[in-house]
Amino acid sequence: MRFKSPDVTWKVYWDDLRFPAGAVNPPGLASDPDFDTTNGGWLFDGGGTELLFFQVQLPHSWVRASDLQPHVHWQKTTSASGTVKWQMDYKWAPIGEVMDAAFTTLTVTSPVDGTPDDDTANQHLISAFDSVDSSGKDISDMLLVKLSRIGGDDTYGADARLIEFDIHYQKNAFGSVLELSLIHI
């Protein structure tokens, strides 16, 4: 895909906004997952709802208004069968504006890792949420995210280990020329 301006033809690339599990500090609520001190990562229980919060700033290299592709990297902690239901709730907080009043909710229950057997303990799995529509959004806007496992709604009874939450985004520059500008280099 190419974007044209009077002087430049832009090539679009994908990158990650990354939130490794070991870098996340839980909110201190009763719904916190446990931390796996052996392998790293957060252990989301199979019996209820546990959650973590993330704050995401849209980078200067982001292709303005292009959709975001959020997903989780995770592992089963046992080789039992069953699905894990992940939920992402988010609000936009644009600069100079009031953030969304309500959260938008996305859920996913099946891994998209491409392997034929997702019932193996410690296998790296990826579950992708639907795209986040970014129409009318801008660089440096904030996305407030709650990530949770809805253990009561899935069929896997053991802990699911979160390795990382990340968001794929399109970029077409190294960054903006000016600090708060849409002009790219």
N, C-alpha and C positions, 0 to 999 in steps of 0.2 A: 504494500500500500504506500502511495506517495502523496505528500501534501505539497502544494506549490505556493510560493509567494513571489513577488517580483524578481528577487535576486537568487532564491535558493529552492532546490528540490529536496524535500525532507524524506528520509527513509525512516520507517517506524520499527522500533525494536520492543521486545518485552523485557521486563525486569520484575524483581520482587520487592515488596515492602515486607520485611521479615520481622517476626516476633518469636525468637527461639524460646522454648519453654523455660529454660534455665534463667532467662533474663526477666521473667515476669514475676512480680511480687504480688501475691494474692491480696484481695481487698480486706481481709480480716473478718469476713462474714461467716455465719454458720454453714454456708454452702460452699466453702472452699474445698477444692480437691486436695488430696495429700500429695506430698512431693516424694518421688522415687529417689532415695538417696543412693541407690546402687547403680542405676542406669541413667538417672536424670529424667526430667519430664514430670508432668503432673498426672496423677492417677485419678481419673474420673470414675466414680463408683457406679455400679450397675443398678443400684436400688433407688436412686432418687435423682434430683437435679443439682449439679454442682456447676459453678461458673467462675470465670476469670474476666477481668476487664482489660481492654486495650485502648489506647488513644493513637489514632493514625493521622499523620499530616500528609496531604497530597504534595508530592515533591515538585520542584520547579521543572524537572525534565518530563513530567507527565504530559501526554497528549490531552489537552484540555477537553473535558466532556466525554472522553472515551470510557467505556464500561470497565469496571474493576472485576477481577476474577478471584474471589476469596476461597480458600480451602485449608484443610487441616492435614498435617502429616501425623500419623499416629500408629500405635501397635496394640494388638491384643496381648494381654499378659498371660493367657492360657490358650491352649489349642481347642477350646470349646467352640461349637458352632454358634451362630447368631449374628444379628446385625446390631450396629451401634448407631444411635440417632444423635447427630450433632445439630446444634442450633446456634445461629448467629443473629443477634439483634443489633441494629445500628441506628444512629441518628447523625444527620449532617449538622455541622456547626460552621457556617460560612463566616468569613471575616466581616465584621461590621454588621452582621445580621443576627437575628434570634434563631437559635438552633431548632430543629424539628421538635414539635411537642411530643410526639409519640415515636416509639421505636418501630422500625420495619423488621419483620422476622423472616429469616430464611432457614430451612432445614434440609438435611441430607441424611440418608440412612444406608447408603451402599458405597463401598470403596470403589474408586476408579483407577486402581493401580495397574490393571491389565494382567494380573496374575490369575490363574485358574482357581487357586485355593487361598481364600482369605481367612482360613480358620487355623492358622499356624501362629503359635506364640512368638512374639518379638519380630514378626514380619512387618516391614515398613509398608504402610497403607496410606493412600491419599483419598480423601473424600472432598469433593468439590461442591460448593454451594452454587446456586444460580448467580448470574451476573448482577452486579450492583449498577443501576442506571445512574450515570453521572451527568446527565444533561443539565446544563446551566450551572455547573459547579466550576470551581477555579483552583489554581495552585494555592497552596498553604491553607485551604479549607481543612477542617478537622472532621474526622469520622470517629464517633464514640461507639465502641464495640463491646458487647457482652457475648462471650463464647461459653456455651454450656453443652453438657451431655444430658439428654433427657432420658435417664436410665429407666424410668418407669414406663417409657413408650417404646423401648427397643427389646431385643430378644437375647442379648448377650449378658450373662449374669455377673461376669467378673469385671475387674478394673480395665479401662481403656487408657493407655498411656499417651498423652499428648506430647509429641516431639516438638512441633512448631505449628503456629498459625501464620499463614502469609497470604498476601494479596498480589496476584499478577496484575501489572499495569503496563500500558503502552507508553513508550517514550520516544521522542524524536530529537533529543538534544542532550547535551551534557548538563544543561541547566539554563536559567534565564540570565540575560545580560544584566538587567537591573534587579535589585533585590526583590521588589514586588511587582515585576513586569511580566507580561506574556511574551515579550521579545526573547527569542531563543538564540543560542550561539550554535 
